[in-house]
C-alpha cells in the first residue's frame, strides 16, 4: 500500500509540474479564459487517468518519460469533459471549489459589472470555450510525444483514436446521461445505465491504458490479447468506480466528497442505486423514494430519509456487492499480463475504489 501511495503521489507531482510548466494557457486571450483553461487541470485531484497511462507503459517495459505528455493529455482531456458536464448539470462545486462557469460568472459580475443574467450567460459561454480549448490542448500534448522519440505514425494513430473512438464514446455516454433525466427513471434499464457508464467513464480509462501500452510496445493493437485484457480491466474498474461515486453521492461526507449530496436525486438520474431500490421497495415506499426526486434543496432530514429507504430495502448493500464483484473481475483481467510492480499498482488501484471517500 505504501508503494501505491508513493507512486500515485509521484504521478500527481510529475503531471502537476508538467502542466504548471506548459505555456499553452498563457497564449489564450483574454487572460481570464486562459486562467479557466488551466484551472481544473491544475487543481490536482486523484490523477488516476494519467497514472493509468504511465503504469501501462511501464507494465510493458516502456520509457515513462516518453509517456508523460500523453498522461498529461489524458488528464487535460478528462477535465474538459468535467467543465462541460458541470454546465450541463448546473453544478456549482467541483473538488470543493467553484466550478468553471461559476468562477467566470462571478468574474463577469465583479470585474465587468455585468447584471446577473448577463453574468450567468458569460460564465456558461466562456466555460464552454474553455472546455473546447482544453480539448485542443490535450490533442497538442498527445501529439508532442513525437518529440520524445515515439514513432510519428503511432502518434497519428493515437491522436486519431482520441478524436474518433474516445470522443465518440465519451460524448455518447454523456448524451445518454443527459437524456435519462427526461425519461421516467424506472423506465431506464440496468443495461442502459451500465452502457452509459461504459462510455462516460470507461472509454477514457481504456484509452489511457491503451495509450501507455502502445507507447511501450511501439504499436496500437486494440484486438491483441494484452490490449483486450486492459479493456476488460478498464470496463470493470470504470463500473466499480462510478457505482462507488453514486454511493458516495448519497452516503458520503459532503465536505470530503466536494459536491452536494443527493445531486443525482435532484437531477432524477436513474443510477443503479435508484433502480435497485425501485425493484425492492413496496408501492407506498416507492412513492416516498420518488417524492425525493427533483427537490430544490436537500436538508439533512431529506438526506437521512433517502439513505434509510435505500438501506432498509437492501439496495445499498446490493450495489456494494456489485462493486465488490466488478472489482474482483477487474483484478482477474490483469492476471495474464506481466507480473511486475506496475501490474501490482493497477491491482491495488482497484482495491482503493472500494475504500475511497472522494
LINDA-V438822 format. One record per pair of residues at least 6 apart in sequence whose C-alpha atoms are under 8 Angstrom apart, sorted by sequence separation. I is the first residue (numbers start at 1). GAP is how many residues later the second one is. If there is no record, write none. Layout:
{{I,GAP} {I,GAP}}
This chain:
{{28,6} {57,6} {58,6} {86,6} {92,6} {93,6} {108,6} {109,6} {146,6} {214,6} {221,6} {222,6} {254,6} {264,6} {310,6} {311,6} {337,6} {27,7} {57,7} {92,7} {109,7} {213,7} {214,7} {254,7} {264,7} {26,8} {91,8} {180,8} {249,8} {253,8} {278,8} {25,9} {146,9} {211,9} {248,9} {252,9} {277,9} {334,9} {25,10} {54,10} {57,10} {92,10} {109,10} {145,10} {210,10} {249,10} {251,10} {292,10} {108,11} {249,11} {250,11} {25,12} {107,12} {143,12} {210,12} {249,12} {250,12} {25,13} {54,13} {86,13} {106,13} {142,13} {143,13} {249,13} {334,13} {53,14} {54,14} {86,14} {87,14} {105,14} {108,14} {213,14} {249,14} {292,14} {86,15} {105,15} {108,15} {249,15} {83,16} {105,16} {142,16} {143,16} {331,16} {53,17} {54,17} {83,17} {105,17} {106,17} {142,17} {210,17} {289,17} {53,18} {83,18} {102,18} {104,18} {105,18} {246,18} {52,19} {101,19} {104,19} {105,19} {177,19} {331,19} {50,20} {51,20} {103,20} {104,20} {139,20} {176,20} {210,20} {289,20} {330,20} {50,21} {102,21} {209,21} {19,22} {20,22} {49,22} {50,22} {101,22} {102,22} {104,22} {173,22} {174,22} {209,22} {19,23} {100,23} {101,23} {104,23} {139,23} {173,23} {327,23} {50,24} {101,24} {172,24} {173,24} {206,24} {285,24} {327,24} {49,25} {50,25} {101,25} {173,25} {174,25} {206,25} {209,25} {246,25} {268,25} {16,26} {49,26} {101,26} {173,26} {174,26} {247,26} {266,26} {267,26} {268,26} {100,27} {172,27} {173,27} {246,27} {265,27} {266,27} {267,27} {16,28} {47,28} {171,28} {172,28} {206,28} {265,28} {266,28} {170,29} {171,29} {205,29} {206,29} {243,29} {265,29} {266,29} {169,30} {170,30} {205,30} {243,30} {265,30} {266,30} {324,30} {169,31} {170,31} {266,31} {323,31} {12,32} {202,32} {203,32} {277,32} {281,32} {170,33} {202,33} {205,33} {277,33} {280,33} {12,34} {41,34} {169,34} {170,34} {280,34} {12,35} {15,35} {41,35} {202,35} {280,35} {11,36} {202,36} {262,36} {274,36} {277,36} {87,37} {166,37} {198,37} {201,37} {202,37} {261,37} {273,37} {277,37} {41,38} {166,38} {201,38} {277,38} {8,39} {11,39} {40,39} {276,39} {8,40} {11,40} {87,40} {198,40} {166,41} {197,41} {198,41} {201,41} {262,41} {274,41} {197,42} {261,42} {273,42} {276,42} {8,43} {40,43} {84,43} {273,43} {276,43} {83,44} {84,44} {83,45} {162,45} {194,45} {197,45} {273,46} {83,47} {84,47} {272,47} {83,48} {45,50} {80,50} {81,50} {18,51} {80,51} {79,52} {80,52} {15,53} {19,53} {158,53} {250,53} {18,54} {80,54} {79,55} {80,55} {15,56} {251,56} {15,57} {77,57} {250,57} {76,58} {77,58} {76,59} {40,60} {154,60} {39,61} {76,61} {77,61} {76,62} {158,62} {75,63} {157,63} {36,64} {73,64} {74,64} {154,64} {73,65} {150,65} {154,65} {72,66} {73,66} {154,66} {73,67} {151,67} {36,68} {73,68} {150,68} {72,69} {73,69} {247,69} {72,70} {70,71} {32,72} {69,72} {70,72} {69,73} {69,75} {70,75} {69,76} {243,76} {244,76} {193,77} {67,78} {193,78} {66,79} {193,79} {244,79} {243,80} {66,82} {188,82} {190,82} {240,82} {241,82} {65,83} {66,83} {185,83} {240,83} {66,84} {185,84} {186,84} {239,84} {240,84} {185,85} {190,85} {181,86} {189,86} {240,86} {181,87} {239,87} {240,87} {181,88} {85,89} {180,89} {181,89} {186,89} {237,89} {88,90} {180,90} {185,90} {236,90} {237,90} {36,91} {236,91} {177,92} {186,92} {33,93} {37,93} {236,93} {237,93} {36,94} {37,94} {236,94} {235,95} {33,96} {34,96} {37,96} {233,96} {234,96} {33,97} {37,97} {233,97} {232,98} {233,98} {233,99} {233,100} {257,100} {258,100} {232,101} {233,101} {256,101} {257,101} {256,102} {230,103} {229,104} {230,104} {253,104} {229,105} {252,105} {229,107} {229,108} {244,109} {248,109} {226,110} {244,110} {248,110} {226,111} {241,112} {24,113} {237,113} {240,113} {245,113} {78,126} {74,130} {74,134} {71,137} {70,141} {70,142} {67,145} {67,148} {66,149} {62,151} {57,152} {52,153} {56,153} {60,153} {62,153} {63,153} {55,154} {56,154} {57,154} {58,154} {59,154} {62,154} {49,155} {53,155} {57,155} {61,155} {62,155} {49,156} {52,156} {53,156} {56,156} {57,156} {60,156} {52,157} {53,157} {55,157} {56,157} {57,157} {60,157} {50,158} {53,158} {54,158} {57,158} {58,158} {49,159} {53,159} {57,159} {96,159} {52,160} {53,160} {96,160} {96,161} {97,161} {95,162} {96,162} {95,163} {96,163} {94,164} {95,164} {93,165} {94,165} {93,166} {93,167} {89,178} {60,278} {59,279} {59,281} {59,282} {59,283} {58,284} {59,284} {56,286} {55,287} {55,288} {55,290} {55,291} {52,294} {4,341} {3,342} {4,344} {4,345} {1,347}}
